[in-house]
Amino acid sequence: QLRSPAQPGSSWSPRANGRSERVPLLLLRHLRPLPGGQEGIRGPAPGRRFPSFAREAAGAAQLGTCCLETRMLVEIGPWAGGFGPDLLLTLLFLLFLVHRATRDGASANPTVSLQELLLAEASLPATLLKLAAQGLGMQVACTLTRLYWAWELNDLHVLKNLMAERYSSALCTTVPHGALVECACTFFFHLTLLRFQNSLSFYRVPAVALLVTIMAYTESGRGLSVLPSATGPFMSAFFNPALAASVTFHCSGHTLLEYAQVYWLGPLTGMVLAVLLYHGQLPCLFQRNLFYSQKNKYQTLRGKPAPGPTDTQMPPEECRGREPG
């Protein structure tokens, strides 16, 4: 005898069944793919920590080398090589395009790693490992670039070696103004990353590279420059704490605390504001949505549920056993 799930004698009920299905669904919400390729909230497995560390260090070294070489072209190129702003902006776009396309999952940016931590997409040990790899990669980039310049393969490198003792600060404005510029650039950068995080790389990579180029053009027109240059009247916007620390923290003109306020506190503030604006919450710290209301996905069924496709219509008890006629 087939028994309908809605009969009183059955142990099935809509409320109990909703609870049984809710538990695995809530668990699946926290099982998100991580950059190391391992699913879960504990981060990459011990066997995959070294490849993840190596990818982050290599990506940071690539970004740092490109930044230092671009800075050399901006400082010396206009009067020694005849490079104009159009060529430098095109080169900046191509460099970011190649870097984003070949980074192999590495962020090479501490604010991006901290964003993954705030969104509960990475664990604290995995995030600390990424930050250490990014700092190491930037230091390796500085060492290798200066060694490469020492070979003096062209005239620009010869002039750079003659100017090696002169380190001009990229911060040529007040500390609050510099922190505001870093915060604004980081805000738009992370907002773009969040908007295109589920898009194809074919669209995401050019969008990020184009955003950086547009910000470079806009800020250079206002006396600011996203290009790592010391020739601008105000400052350079890096929106990357590790890159800024390796490029400009050793320059004279400002204290370490002032540099930290501009190039560390400014980007972190911009990243947090972008996450709050896009998601309305910081899942690592609190689950309450501050800006957007969310409807309950799990609604309790009320009343008698409709019979499913496998349910059969059973005749009443008093009609059983009777035959027509």
BATOR-90338 format. One record per atom (N, C-alpha, C): x, y, z. Coordinates in steps of 0.05 Angstrom, whole numbers, plus 32768, in hexadecimal, padded with zeros to 4 digits. Layout:
BEGIN
XYZ...
end
This chain:
BEGIN
80117FE88000800080008000801180198000800D802A7FED801C80437FEC801080577FFF80228065800D801980798020802280958017801080A78017801680C2800F802680CF8024803A80E0801D804A80EF80318039810180428021810980398011811B80497FFF810E805C7FFE80F2805D7FEC80E5806F7FF580E9808C7FE280E8809F7FE980EC80BB7FFC80D880C67FFA80BF80BC800B80AA80C7802880AC80BE802D80BD80AB804980BE80A0805A80D080B2807480CA80B2808780DA80C2809080F280B3808880F6809B8091810D808B808181258092808D813C8093808081558097808F816B80898082817F807E80918194807080A581A28081809F81A7809A80B281B680AB80CB81A580B180C7818B80B680DF817A80BC80EF817780A380E28173808C80F18170807481008189806C80F681A18072810481BA806D811D81BC807E811C81B28097813481B380A8814981A0809E81408188809581548175808B8162817E80728154818E8061816181978049817081B1804E816A81BF8064817781D98069819481D58072819981C0808181B481BC808C81C981B8807681C581A5806381DA81A3804E81DC81BC803C81C581CA803881C781E2802881D781F8803681D481FA805081E4820E805E82018207805E820781ED805F822381E4805E822F81E98043821F81E5802E822981E98013822F8206800D82218218801C8227823580188243823C8020824E822D803382698233803D827F8223802F82778210801E828B8201800F8290820E7FF582A182227FF582A682327FDD82C2822C7FD282C6822C7FB882E082277FAD82F4823C7FB5830B82347FBD832082477FC5833582497FAF8346825E7FB0835A82617F9B836C824A7F978371823A7FAD838382237FAB8376820C7F9D835D820E7F96834F81F77F89834381E47F9D834481E97FB7833981D77FCB831F81E37FD5830A81D47FD782F181DE7FE082F081DD7FFE82E281F0800A82E081F1802782E8820C803282E5820F804C82EB82288059830582268068831482108067832C820D80758345821480658341821B804B83578223803B8363820B802C8378820F801D838481F9800E839081E48020839181CC8016839D81B6802583BB81BA802983C781AD803D83E481B1804283F581AB802A83ED8198801983FD8192800283FB81A77FEC83E781B87FED83E381CD7FD983EB81E97FE383F581EB7FFB83FC82058005841582107FF7842881FF7FF1844082087FE4843A82127FC7842A82037FB78423820E7F9C841482297F9E8402822B7FB283F482457FB58407825B7FBD841A82557FCF842E82697FD7843F82717FC08447825D7FAF845882637F98844A82747F838430826F7F7F8421827F7F6C841E829C7F75841982A07F8F841782BB7F99843182CA7F97844782BC7F9F846182C97F9D846982CF7F81846482BD7F6E846A82C27F52845982D97F46843F82D97F4D842E82EF7F448436830A7F4F843E830B7F68844783247F748461832D7F688473831B7F63848D83227F568488832C7F3A847683207F2B8470832A7F10846483467F118451834A7F23844583657F258459837A7F2E846A83737F42847E83867F4B8493838D7F36849C837A7F2784AF837F7F1184A383917EFC848A838B7EF4847E839C7EE0847A83B97EEA847383BB7F04846F83D67F0F848883E67F10849E83D97F1984B883E77F1A84C283EF7EFE84BE83DE7EEB84C683E47ED084B683FB7EC4849B83FB7ECA848A84107EC18491842A7ECE849884297EE884A084427EF684B9844D7EEA84CC843C7EE284E484467ED584DE84547EBB84CB84487EAB84C484557E9284B6846F7E9684A684727EAB8497848B7EB084AB84A07EB984BF84997ECA84D284AC7ED484E584B67EBF84F084A37EAE850584AA7E9B84FB84AB7E7F84E7849C7E7884DE84997E5D84D684B37E4F84C784C57E5C84BE84DD7E4D84D584EF7E4384EB84F27E52850185037E4A851984F47E3F851A84DA7E43853184CA7E39852984B97E21851084B07E218507849E7E0B84F184A97DFA84E684C07E0284D084CC7DF384B684BD7DF584B284B07E0C849984A17E10848384B57E1A846C84B47E0C845684C67E14844284B77E26842F84C67E31841B84BA7E42840A84A47E34840584A77E1A83F584937E0D840384787E0C841D84797E07842D84607E07842E84537E22843184647E37843384597E528419844D7E5B8403845A7E5483E8844F7E5B83E384357E4D83EB84347E3383E7841B7E2483F884057E308411840B7E38842283F77E44841783EE7E5F840B84017E6E83FF83F97E8883E883E67E8483D783EC7E7083C083DA7E6A83CA83BE7E6283DE83BD7E5183E883A37E4983F583937E5F840383A17E71841083947E8883FB83887E9A83E783987EA183D2838D7EB383C283777EA583BF83797E8B83B183647E7C83C0834A7E7D83DA834B7E7883EB83337E7983EC83287E9683EF833A7EA983F183317EC583D783237ECE83C0832E7EC883A783227ED183A283087EC283AC83067EA983A782EE7E9A83B982D77EA183D182DD7EAC83E582C87EB183EA82C47ECF83DA82CF7EE083E082CD7EFD83D882B27F0983C882A27EFB83C282867F0383B582867F1E83A182977F22839282977F3B839E82A77F5283B682B27F4F83C382C17F6483B982DE7F6383B482E97F7A83A983047F7C83C083197F7B83D783137F8883EE83257F8983E683407F9583D283407FA683C883597FB283BD83527FCE83C8835D7FE383BE83577FFE83A1835E8002839783737FF6837B837A7FFA836883667FEE837083597FD7836083447FCB835F832C7FDE837683257FE98377830E7FFC8366831380158368832C801F835783338036833A8334802F8333833B80178317833A800E830D831E800E831D830A8005831482EE8007831082E58024832182EF8036831D82E98052830482F4805D82FD830D805782E5831A806082CC830C805582CE8302803D82B782F5803182B582D7803882C682CE804B82C782B2805482CD829F803E82DD82A8802A82E6829780148301828B8019830F8294802E8329828A8035832D828A8053833E8279805D83438278807A8359828C8081835B8291809B837082A380A5838C8299809F8393827F80A483AE8276809D83B48278808083A18272806F83A68274805283AA82918049839B82A38056839F82C0805083BA82CA805983C282C2807083DD82CA807A83F382BF806883EF82A7805F8403829B804C840582AB803283EE82B4802883EE82C4801083FB82DF801483F682EB802B840283058031842183038032842A82ED803F844782E98040845382E48025844582D58014844F82D07FF9845082E97FE8843C82FA7FEC843B83147FDC845283267FE5845783287FFF846D833980088488832E7FFE848B83147FFF84A483087FF584A7830C7FD7849183097FC88493830D7FAB849A832A7FA38490833D7FB2849783597FAC84B4835F7FB284BE83547FC884DB83587FCE84ED834B7FB984E583337FB084F483267F9B84F383367F8184DD83427F7B84DA83537F6384ED836B7F6584EF83787F7C8501838F7F7F851E83877F7B852583707F86854183677F84854883607F67853783507F5A853C83487F3F853C83607F2B852A83737F308529838A7F1D8542839B7F20854B83A07F38856483B07F3B857C83A17F2F857C83867F32859183777F25859083787F07857883787EFC8574837A7EE0857C83967ED6857783AB7EE5857F83C67EDE859E83C87EDE85AA83BA7EF085C883BC7EF385D683B17EDA85C883A17ECA85D583977EB285D783AD7E9C85C683C27E9F85C783D97E8C85C483D07E6F85AE83C37E6A85AA83B97E4F85A283CF7E3B859883E57E45859183FC7E34859784167E428593842C7E34859A84467E3F8588844D7E56856F84457E56855D844B7E6C8567843E7E86857184267E84857B84197E9C859584267EA685A584307E9485BD843F7E9C85B584587EAC85A284677EA28598847F7EB0858B84777ECB857E84617ECB857184587EE4858684517EF9859C84457EF185B1843F7F0485BE84587F0F85C0846C7EFE85CC84857F0785B984937F1B859F848E7F19858C849A7F2B858484877F42859384717F45858A845D7F58858B84677F74859D847A7F7A859F84847F96858884977F9C857A84A07F88856484B47F8D854984A67F8D853E84A37FA4852484977FA7851084AC7FAE850084B47F9B84EC84C97FA084D184BB7FA984C584C77FBC84AC84BC7FC7849584C07FB3848484AC7FB1846C84AE7FA0845684BE7FAD845984C47FC7844484D37FD6844D84F07FD8844185017FC78448851D7FC78431852F7FCE842085257FE0840985347FE98405852E800783F08538801283EB8534802E83E28517803383E6850E804B83DF84F2805283C184ED804F83AF84FE8059839284F98055838A84F880378395850A8027838E850A800B839884F17FFD83B084E8800483BB84D07FF883AB84B7800083A384B6801A8393849F80238378849F8015836C84B68010835384B78002835584AD7FE6836B84B47FD8836E84AB7FBC8372848D7FBC838284827FCE838684657FCF836C84577FD5835C84627FE8834284567FEF833084567FD7832E846C7FC8831C846E7FB18324845A7F9B833E84597F95834784477F808343842A7F87834884237FA0834484077FA9832684007FAA831684147FB182F9840F7FB182EF84077F9582F584177F8182EC84107F6682F983F77F5B831283F27F63832083D97F5A831283C17F65830B83C07F7F82FF83A97F8B82E183A77F8282D583BD7F7E82B983BC7F7482B883AF7F5982CB83B47F4882CC83A77F2E82D3838A7F3082E583827F4382EB83667F4782D283577F5082C383637F6382AB83557F6D829683537F57829483677F46827F83677F31828583527F1C829E834D7F1682A6833B7F0182B183207F0C82AD831B7F2682BA83037F3182AE82E97F26829582E97F1D828982D17F11828982D27EF2829682E67EE7829682E87ECA82AE82D87EBE82AD82D47EA582C382C77E9782DC82D87E9782F382CA7E97830C82D97E96830F82EB7E7D830182E37E68830282F37E5082F7830F7E5482E483117E6682D9832C7E6D82E583387E8682EC83277E9982F683327EB38311833E7EB0832483317EA3833F833B7EA1834183557E92833583597E7A833683737E6D832883897E7E831283827E8C830483967E9C831683A17EB2832483907EC0833683997ED5834D83AA7ECA835983A07EB4836F83AF7EA8836683CA7E9D834E83CB7E92834383E47E88833D83F87E9F833383ED7EB5832D83FE7ECC8347840B7ED6835C83FC7ED9837584077EE28380841C7ECF837D84177EB58386842B7EA2837584457EA3835B84427EA6834A84597EA88350846A7EC18355845C7ED7835C846A7EEF837784787EEC8389846C7EDE83A384797ED983A084927EC9838F84907EB4838B84A87EA3837C84BE7EB2836884B67EC2835884CA7ED1836984D87EE6837884C87EF5838784D37F0B839F84E47F0183AA84DC7EEA83C084EC7EDF83B685077ED5839D85087ECC839285217EC3838C85347EDA838885297EF3838385397F0A839D853F7F1A83B385377F0F83CC853A7F1E83D385227F2E83C3850D7F2D83C884F47F3B83CE84DF7F2583DC84CB7F2D83E384B67F1983E3849B7F2683D384897F1A83D4846D7F2383ED845F7F1A83FB846B7F07841584607EFF842984647F15843A84507F1A844E84537F2F846384677F28845D84807F2A846F84957F21847484A97F38848C84B37F39849284C87F4C849184E47F3F848A84E57F26848A84FF7F18846F850E7F1B845A85007F248440850D7F27844185227F3D843085367F3B8430854B7F4F842785427F6B8416852C7F6C840B85247F86841585097F8F840C84F47F83841384D97F8D840D84C57F77841684AC7F7D840F84957F6C83FB84847F7C83E7847A7F6F83D384697F7C83DA844C7F7483E0843C7F8883E884207F8383D1840D7F8883BF84137F9B83A984017FA583B383E57FA883CC83E27FB183D883C87FB783ED83CC7FCE83E683C57FE783F883CB7FFD841483BE7FFA841583A67FF0843083997FED844083A77FD8843483AF7FC2844283BD7FAD844C83D87FB6843B83E77FC4844384017FCE845A83FF7FE3845983EA7FF4846D83E78008848883E17FFC848983D27FE784A383CB7FDA84AE83E17FC9849C83F37FBE84A584077FAB84AB84217FB9849B842A7FCC849E84457FD684A284487FF484A08433800484A38436802084C0843D802884D38436801884EF843C801F84F78458801684E68466800984EC84817FFF84EB8495801684FB84AA801584FB84BF802984E584D2802484DF84E2803884CA84F7803584B384F3804884AD84DA8050849784D48061849F84BE8074849184BC808B849684A7809E8488848D80968490847880A38484845E809E8466845E80A6845F846C80BB8443846E80C38432847D80AF843D849280A3842E84A1808E842A84908075843F8481806E843C846F805784278459805D8427844F80758414843A807C83F88444807C83F3845D808483D98469808483CF846C806783E08473805583D88478803983D5845E802A83EA844D802A83EB8436801983E1841C802583DC841C803F83D08404804C83B48409805683B1841F80668396842480718383842D805B838C843D8048837A84468033836F842F80228381841D8017837684078008836483F48018836B83EF8031835A83DD8041833E83E98045833D8403804A83238410804D8313840F803383208414801D831284128003830783F67FFD831783E18004830F83C6800082F683BF801182F783C7802A82E183C1803C82C783CF803382CA83E8802A82B283F6802082A783E9800782B883DF7FF682AE83D27FDD82A083B97FE482AA83A97FF6829C83907FFE82828396800C828183AA801D826883B1802A825383BB8016825C83CB8003824983D67FEF823E83BF7FDD824F83AC7FD6824783977FC3823783817FD1823F83797FE9823283637FF78220836C800E8226838380198217838C8030821F8381804A82338370804B823B83628063825883598060826483518077827E83458077827B832A8084827883158074827182FA807F828582F08094829E82F9809282B282EF80A682AD82FC80C182A0831380C2829D832280DB827F832180E5826C832680D38250832580DA8240831E80C28229831180C78217830880B28200831B80AC81FC832E80BC81E6834080B881EB835380A081D88354808E81DB8365807781D38382807F81E58394807B81E183B0808481D283C1806F81D383B9805681C883CA804181B183BD803281B183A3802E819E8395801D818E8381802D8174838080298163836D80368162835480268163833D803481628323802681498314802F813B8308801C812482F88022812D82DC802B811D82D0803C812382B58045812082A1802E8135829280298134827F801381248266801B81228261803581158248803F80FA824F804B80E5824C803C80CA8252804580BC8239804E80AF8239806580A28222806F8087821E8060808382058057806A81FF8049805381FF805C803D820A80548025820B8064800F81FC80567FFF81EE80667FE981DF805B7FF281C580507FDF81B780437FE5819D80387FF481A0801E800B8193801B801A81968002800D81887FEB801181917FD4800681857FBC8012816A7FB7800381577FAE800E813C7FA98023813D7F938038812E7F97804E812D7F848047811B7F6D805981197F5A805481077F42805380EA7F49805F80E27F60806080C67F68804980BE7F7A803B80D37F84802580CD7F96800D80C17F867FFF80AF7F927FE780A37F867FCE80AA7F957FB880AD7F887F9F80B37F947F93809A7FA17F9280997FBB7F8880827FCA7F6A80857FCF7F5A80717FCC7F3D80747FD17F3980747FEF7F2380807FF87F1C808080157F1A806480207F1B8062803B7F1B804880487F01803980447EEA804980457ED1803B80427ECB803180267EDB803B80127ED680327FF77EE8801B7FEF7EFB801480017F0D7FFE7FFA7EFE7FE37FFB7F037FD27FE97EF77FB77FE97EDC7FB67FDB7ED07FCE7FD67EB77FCD7FC77EBC7FCC7FA97EAB7FBF7F9B7EAD7FBC7F7E7E957FCA7F727E997FD67F5C7E827FE47F4F7E6C7FD17F487E537FDA7F4E7E3C7FC97F487E387FB47F5D
end
